[in-house]
Amino acid sequence: MTSIEHMFDASVAEPSSWVDDYFESLDIEAEVAKLNCDSVLDEILACERVIAAAQARQLRALARFAELRPNRLGESVDEFAADEIAPLLRISHNAAQARIDLAVEMTGRLPGTLAALDRGEVDLYKARIIAEHTRTISAGQAAAVEEQVLERAADQTPGQLRAALRRAVFRIDPHGAEDRRRERLRERAVVLHPGADGTAELTATNLDAADATAAYQRLDTYARAMGGHDGRTVDQRRADVLIDLILGRNLNSGPHLKAQVHVTVAASTLLGLDDQPGELAGYGPITAQAARQLAADGTWRRILTDPLSGAVLDVGRTTYRPPTALADHVRMRDRACRFPGCRVPAHRCDVDHGEPYPLGPTSAGNLCCLCRHHHRLKHERNWSVEHRRGGVMSWTSPTGRNYHSAPEP
């Protein structure tokens, strides 16, 4: 147990006093200064768990406060309850209401998520993601989704958790998926947010996933075609291209460029025999109807998978400007960069040898997709990687910590 974990050894009867006593009795700066590289990582992880446990405790307190402030019918929270929380925490009314709503959801619909937060297995951000993705389904369906995703949530990044939640919701309620998509699309909007120092954010929300992905790919293609000779980063060039396209300015970017999106969908779904969700690269699952619409105007490629594990067994070669069949196979298997937590789509990654050639073979078992950043990390920093059975990759950090990455089925 690290020093910070002793915080929760104190009595729970007087929460303000045990927190004050903890910080008064500890020279935090001196304690941290004694830590070496490995133990400071333990301290960072312990802090995260303590924060999560404290947030779970606050959610329970907020839910109890909601119980003590029912509306006049005794069915839900009083509309003015948030006005007592807002000045207490120095937050806005809307922020206070959001916290109360989340607390009620956690204690009512998602007790498993709250328990995981209490144990420090997920943080508050992940808990919010679970609540967001289960809000439009019934309580029973939410419980089933929660049960499916919590087992792996502790080892996933927020992006991976979102993708897992979308898949789980599709599995639990496939018939409602298309209705929910259409309802979301009806809420699409573009919002201007004033920023600091003469800047602003322009945000487009609730767009069709395929359209948004294609739009981003088009921006990225234009930005990369310009090159980096003018000192701008690729992020800066993407932002400039967006404004140039909207305002009708001359891009001077050469020939017409076409964006590509990659969608995986079962042949049985294309034939109308079932409604399995498709998979949009860089996004996650989309409804069967959306996948069929994209397939109607797309270039098809056959992919043979194991019916039990979902592992890619073979990939057809009839594609536009295809890479080698082997590289194509690896990209379809990996779907994204294989560094733990990275979600850069495979078609934007390098196909890398795990064990350098010629010591290691050029085979599927020794190849994987790595984005350029993690490709450089593997070769320029003291990280090592081992390919294991089933496409699993084991990464070892410079301090000797092990992290595993398995391809999604």
C-alpha positions in Angstrom: 0.0 0.0 0.0 1.4 3.4 -0.9 1.3 6.4 1.3 -1.7 8.0 -0.3 -3.8 4.8 0.1 -3.7 5.2 3.9 -6.2 8.1 3.4 -9.0 5.5 3.3 -7.9 3.8 6.5 -9.3 6.7 8.5 -12.8 6.8 10.0 -15.6 7.5 7.6 -17.7 9.2 10.2 -16.0 12.6 9.8 -15.1 12.9 6.1 -13.8 16.5 6.3 -11.6 15.8 9.4 -9.9 12.7 8.1 -9.0 14.4 4.8 -7.6 17.4 6.7 -5.7 15.1 9.1 -4.2 13.2 6.3 -2.8 16.2 4.5 -1.6 17.9 7.7 0.3 14.8 8.8 2.1 14.2 5.5 5.0 16.1 3.8 3.8 15.2 0.3 6.7 16.8 -1.5 9.3 15.0 0.6 7.5 11.7 0.3 7.4 11.9 -3.5 11.0 13.1 -3.7 12.1 9.7 -2.3 10.5 7.7 -5.0 12.4 6.0 -7.8 11.2 5.6 -11.3 9.3 2.4 -10.7 7.7 3.3 -7.3 6.6 6.7 -8.6 4.5 4.8 -11.2 2.9 2.9 -8.3 2.2 6.2 -6.6 0.5 7.6 -9.8 -1.7 4.5 -10.1 -2.5 4.7 -6.4 -3.6 8.3 -6.7 -5.9 7.4 -9.5 -7.5 4.7 -7.5 -8.0 7.0 -4.5 -9.5 9.7 -6.7 -11.9 7.2 -8.2 -12.9 5.9 -4.8 -13.5 9.4 -3.5 -15.7 10.2 -6.5 -17.7 7.1 -6.0 -18.3 8.2 -2.4 -19.4 11.6 -3.6 -21.8 10.1 -6.1 -23.4 8.0 -3.3 -23.7 11.2 -1.2 -25.3 13.1 -4.1 -27.8 10.2 -4.7 -28.7 10.3 -1.0 -29.2 14.1 -1.3 -31.5 13.5 -4.2 -33.6 11.1 -2.1 -33.9 13.7 0.5 -35.1 16.3 -2.0 -38.0 14.5 -3.9 -40.4 16.6 -5.9 -43.9 17.1 -4.6 -45.1 13.8 -6.2 -42.3 11.9 -4.6 -41.2 10.4 -7.9 -38.0 12.1 -8.8 -35.6 14.8 -7.7 -36.8 18.3 -6.9 -36.0 20.7 -9.7 -34.3 23.1 -7.2 -32.1 20.4 -5.7 -29.2 21.4 -7.9 -29.3 24.9 -6.6 -28.1 23.7 -3.3 -25.2 21.8 -4.8 -24.1 24.5 -7.3 -22.9 27.1 -4.7 -21.6 24.4 -2.4 -19.1 23.2 -5.1 -18.8 26.5 -6.9 -20.1 25.1 -10.1 -22.9 26.1 -12.4 -26.5 24.9 -12.0 -26.3 22.7 -15.1 -23.0 21.1 -13.9 -24.6 20.4 -10.5 -27.7 18.9 -12.2 -25.5 16.7 -14.3 -23.7 15.4 -11.2 -27.0 14.6 -9.5 -28.4 12.9 -12.6 -25.2 10.8 -12.9 -25.4 9.9 -9.2 -29.0 8.7 -9.6 -28.0 6.6 -12.7 -25.1 5.0 -11.0 -26.9 4.0 -7.8 -30.0 2.9 -9.7 -29.3 1.6 -13.2 -25.5 1.0 -13.0 -24.6 -0.3 -9.6 -21.8 -2.5 -11.1 -20.1 0.6 -12.6 -20.3 2.4 -9.3 -18.8 -0.5 -7.5 -15.9 -0.6 -10.1 -15.4 3.1 -9.5 -15.3 2.5 -5.8 -12.6 -0.1 -6.3 -10.6 2.2 -8.5 -11.0 -0.2 -11.5 -12.5 2.6 -13.7 -12.4 6.4 -13.3 -15.2 8.9 -13.3 -14.7 9.6 -17.0 -15.2 6.0 -17.9 -18.2 5.8 -15.6 -19.7 8.8 -17.5 -19.1 7.0 -20.8 -21.0 3.9 -19.6 -23.9 6.1 -18.5 -24.0 8.0 -21.7 -24.1 4.9 -23.9 -26.8 3.1 -21.8 -29.0 6.1 -21.3 -31.3 5.5 -24.3 -32.0 1.8 -23.5 -34.1 0.2 -20.8 -32.8 -0.5 -17.3 -32.6 -4.3 -18.0 -30.7 -3.7 -21.2 -28.4 -1.3 -19.4 -27.6 -4.0 -16.8 -26.8 -6.5 -19.5 -24.5 -4.1 -21.4 -22.8 -3.2 -18.1 -22.1 -6.8 -17.4 -20.6 -7.3 -20.8 -18.2 -4.3 -20.7 -17.0 -4.1 -17.1 -14.9 -7.2 -17.3 -12.4 -5.4 -19.7 -13.1 -1.8 -18.9 -10.2 -1.5 -16.4 -7.7 -2.4 -19.1 -9.2 -0.2 -21.8 -8.8 3.4 -22.8 -11.9 5.6 -23.0 -11.9 5.2 -26.8 -11.7 1.4 -26.6 -14.5 1.4 -23.9 -16.7 3.5 -26.2 -16.2 1.1 -29.1 -16.9 -1.9 -26.7 -20.1 -0.2 -25.5 -21.4 0.5 -29.0 -20.9 -3.2 -29.9 -22.6 -4.3 -26.6 -25.6 -2.0 -27.2 -25.9 -3.4 -30.7 -25.9 -6.9 -29.4 -28.4 -6.3 -26.6 -30.8 -4.2 -28.6 -30.2 -4.6 -32.4 -33.7 -3.7 -33.4 -33.5 -0.3 -31.6 -30.1 0.6 -33.1 -31.4 2.2 -36.3 -34.1 4.2 -34.5 -31.5 5.5 -32.1 -29.2 6.5 -35.0 -32.0 8.4 -36.7 -32.9 10.2 -33.4 -29.3 11.2 -33.0 -29.1 12.5 -36.5 -32.1 14.7 -35.9 -30.1 16.4 -33.2 -27.1 17.3 -35.5 -25.8 20.8 -35.1 -22.8 23.1 -35.6 -21.9 25.1 -32.5 -19.5 28.1 -32.1 -17.7 28.2 -28.7 -15.7 31.4 -28.0 -12.2 30.7 -26.8 -9.4 32.6 -25.2 -7.0 35.1 -26.8 -9.1 35.7 -29.9 -9.7 32.0 -30.8 -12.8 29.9 -31.0 -14.0 26.3 -31.5 -16.3 25.2 -34.3 -18.0 21.9 -33.4 -20.2 19.7 -35.5 -22.1 17.2 -33.4 -24.3 14.1 -34.1 -23.2 13.7 -37.7 -23.6 10.5 -39.6 -20.5 8.4 -38.7 -19.5 7.5 -42.2 -19.9 11.1 -43.4 -17.9 12.5 -40.5 -15.1 9.9 -41.1 -15.0 10.6 -44.8 -14.9 14.4 -44.1 -12.0 14.0 -41.7 -10.2 11.7 -44.2 -10.6 14.3 -46.9 -9.2 17.1 -44.6 -6.3 14.8 -43.6 -5.5 13.9 -47.3 -5.5 17.5 -48.4 -3.3 18.5 -45.4 -0.8 15.8 -46.0 -0.6 16.5 -49.7 0.5 20.1 -48.9 3.6 18.8 -47.2 5.3 20.3 -44.1 7.6 22.7 -45.8 5.9 25.9 -44.5 6.5 25.1 -40.8 2.8 24.1 -40.1 2.0 20.9 -38.3 -0.4 18.5 -39.9 -3.0 19.5 -37.2 -2.6 23.1 -38.2 -2.9 22.3 -41.9 -6.1 20.2 -41.3 -7.6 23.2 -39.4 -6.6 25.6 -42.2 -8.0 23.3 -44.9 -11.3 23.1 -43.1 -11.7 26.9 -43.1 -10.5 27.2 -46.7 -13.0 24.7 -47.9 -15.9 26.3 -46.0 -15.0 29.8 -47.1 -14.3 28.8 -50.7 -10.6 29.8 -50.7 -8.1 28.3 -53.1 -6.3 25.4 -51.5 -3.5 25.1 -54.1 -3.2 21.4 -53.1 -2.7 19.8 -56.5 -5.1 17.3 -58.1 -8.6 16.4 -56.9 -8.3 14.1 -53.9 -10.8 11.5 -52.8 -11.4 10.3 -49.2 -11.8 6.6 -48.4 -13.6 4.9 -45.5 -13.3 1.3 -44.6 -16.4 -0.7 -43.5 -16.5 -4.3 -42.5 -20.0 -6.0 -42.8 -21.1 -9.6 -42.9 -22.2 -11.0 -46.3 -25.4 -12.3 -44.7 -26.2 -8.7 -43.7 -25.6 -7.3 -47.2 -27.9 -10.0 -48.5 -30.6 -9.0 -46.0 -30.6 -12.3 -44.1 -29.8 -10.6 -40.8 -29.0 -7.3 -39.2 -25.5 -7.7 -37.8 -23.8 -4.3 -37.2 -21.0 -3.2 -39.6 -17.7 -1.9 -38.4 -16.4 1.5 -39.5 -12.6 1.8 -39.3 -11.6 4.4 -36.8 -15.1 4.6 -35.3 -16.6 1.3 -34.4 -20.0 -0.4 -35.0 -22.6 1.1 -37.3 -26.1 -0.1 -38.0 -26.8 -2.7 -40.6 -28.8 -0.2 -42.7 -26.0 2.3 -42.6 -23.5 -0.4 -43.7 -25.8 -1.5 -46.6 -26.0 2.1 -47.8 -22.2 2.4 -47.8 -21.7 -1.0 -49.5 -24.1 0.0 -52.3 -21.5 2.5 -53.6 -18.3 0.9 -52.4 -15.6 -1.5 -53.6 -16.0 -4.9 -52.1 -13.3 -7.2 -50.7 -13.8 -10.7 -49.4 -12.6 -11.4 -45.9 -12.8 -15.0 -44.5 -13.0 -15.2 -40.7 -13.2 -17.9 -38.1 -16.9 -18.2 -37.2 -16.1 -18.8 -33.5 -13.3 -16.4 -32.7 -13.8 -13.8 -35.4 -10.0 -14.0 -36.3 -9.2 -13.2 -39.9 -8.2 -16.3 -41.9 -7.9 -15.0 -45.4 -8.4 -11.8 -47.4 -9.4 -11.4 -51.0 -7.1 -9.5 -53.4 -9.5 -7.6 -55.6 -9.1 -4.1 -54.3 -8.2 -0.7 -55.6 -4.3 -0.4 -55.6 -4.0 -3.3 -53.2 -1.0 -3.8 -51.0 0.5 -7.3 -50.8 -2.0 -10.0 -49.7 0.0 -10.5 -46.5 0.0 -6.8 -45.5 -3.7 -6.7 -46.4 -4.3 -9.7 -44.1 -2.4 -8.1 -41.2 -4.3 -4.8 -41.5 -7.7 -6.6 -41.6 -6.7 -8.6 -38.5 -5.3 -5.8 -36.5 -7.8 -3.0 -37.5 -5.8 -0.4 -35.5 -2.3 0.3 -34.2 -1.3 -2.6 -31.8 0.3 -0.5 -29.1 -2.0 -0.9 -26.0 -4.8 1.7 -26.1 -3.9 3.2 -29.5 -6.8 3.5 -32.0 -5.1 4.9 -35.1 -6.8 2.9 -37.9 -4.7 0.1 -39.5 -4.8 1.7 -43.0 -2.9 4.6 -41.6 -0.3 2.5 -39.9 3.0 0.9 -40.9 3.2 -2.9 -41.1 6.1 -3.7 -38.9 8.3 -6.8 -38.2 8.1 -7.8 -34.5 11.5 -9.6 -34.7 13.6 -7.7 -37.3 14.1 -9.3 -40.7 16.0 -11.5 -41.6 16.1 -12.8 -38.0 12.3 -12.9 -37.9 10.2 -14.1 -40.9 7.9 -12.0 -43.0 4.8 -13.7 -41.8 1.5 -12.9 -40.2 2.8 -14.2 -36.9 5.7 -11.7 -36.9 3.9 -8.7 -38.4 1.7 -6.1 -36.9 0.3 -2.6 -37.5 1.9 0.3 -35.7 1.2 4.0 -36.2 4.3 6.0 -37.0 4.6 7.3 -33.4 4.6 3.9 -31.8 6.7 2.4 -34.6 9.3 5.0 -33.7 8.9 4.3 -29.9 9.6 0.6 -30.5 12.8 1.4 -32.3 14.0 4.5 -30.5 13.1 3.8 -26.9 13.8 0.9 -24.6 10.5 -0.9 -25.3 10.3 -4.6 -26.3 7.4 -6.5 -27.9 6.6 -10.2 -28.1 4.1 -11.7 -30.5 2.0 -14.5 -28.9 -0.6 -16.9 -30.1 -4.0 -15.6 -31.3 -2.5 -12.2 -32.4 -1.8 -11.1 -28.8 1.1 -8.8 -28.4 3.0 -8.4 -25.1 4.7 -5.0 -24.6 7.4 -4.4 -21.9 8.1 -0.9 -20.9 11.5 0.5 -19.9 10.7 -0.1 -16.2 9.7 -3.7 -16.9 5.9 -3.4 -16.8 4.0 -5.6 -19.1 0.9 -4.6 -21.2 -1.0 -6.8 -23.5 -2.8 -5.9 -26.8 -5.3 -8.3 -28.5 -7.0 -7.6 -31.8 -10.8 -7.1 -31.7 -12.7 -10.0 -33.3 
